[in-house]
């Protein structure tokens, strides 16, 4: 979750240059926002800010991954124009950059990131490539990414596959060695198909409900928790009211982007 420096407006990886994406149906959004906090499944949650860290350089964040319990791995896409994609490690206590590189991502738009047995794998937006890195962030080659777009990525607990999103309603499970699809199904909430799950994170046991795959819902202030077996939503984080709203938002959605760089990055981690 981020707060923009110029508006102090809380965001969940919202700022993505993907204008072809269709908005999430308002009827689905209305159903989700109507969930009572602490209610029955799916359960609604609010959040409380405990502390914030400077977001050094305010890059265009795409993927996040906790590393060694006290570090945060971050990927950033090549936006605005003239900016290069990068991958870096941040100290969670100070927010300082521990290690950073742009090598291996030249001319590409970095997206999601997930662990490999000896490092990390970064998907790219429309290059049909996934870039491998060592644990020291040294480029270690590419893998062919056979899907139309790379968005979110999260490793399964077994490590034999990845959960992935591509901007549609579908969540895919990809073989970790070949990135071929092993399983695909739509994400659903309250019986409705929900497109636009974005960055993904897998939690072993959330709120006593067992394994939960979290994904922010593109162009909204919602984070959905879904069952990684059924892809049915079991929890919803609603960030409405956290910070000031942005003038380009309405009904929870971010308006279509205009030709400026006012959303190039954000200045704080929350």
Secondary structure, DSSP 4 states (H G I P E B T S, - for coil): -EE-TTT-BEESS-----TTPPPPPHHHHHHHHTPPBT-SSSEEE-------EE-GGG--EEEEEEETTTEEEEEE---STTPPPEEEEEETTT--EEEEE-TT-TTS-EEEEEEETTEEEEEESSSSEEEEEETT--EEEEEE--SS----EEE-TTSSEEEEE-SSSEEEEEETTT--EEEEEE-EETTEE---EEEEEEES-STTS--EEEEEETTSSEEEEE-TTT-BEEEEEE-TTSBPPPTTEETTEEPPP-SS-TTS--SEE-
